Amino acid sequence: QVRLVESGGGLVQAGGSLRLSCLVSENIFNFNWVGWYRQAPGKQHELVARINVGGKTDFAEPVKGRFTISRDGAKNTVYLQMDSLKPEDTAEYLCNVVFFSRIFWGQGTQVTVSS
């Protein structure tokens, strides 16, 4: 069983920054994709950003230019740098890894952006 532990969430004012971390129990280069999703109350689960084993990245349109995804293979950790945060970024952020048809999720970390 792959374990993922997110950290770095919290309360921040609009315009501020946070960096989320996702510690994975296995070599992150074993997975096709590693990414971040978010879910706000009353809204659907949505992709925020992801990175594949070759380094290709995808970002949701609302976060392009503000969020960056990166990884540290030596630490088995994936990061989500979030800048210029907006109240609409408020959500629970979850990390996941994809290995072909298998998907593993972390427990999530709450991000709250005050106006």
Buried (B, 14 or more C-beta within 10 A) or exposed (E): EBEBBBBBBEEBEEEBEBBBBBBBEBEBEEBBBBBBBBBBEEEEEEBBBBBBEEEEEBBBEEBEEBBBBEBEEEEBBBBBBBBEBBEEBBBBBBBBBBEEEEBBEBEBBEBBBEE
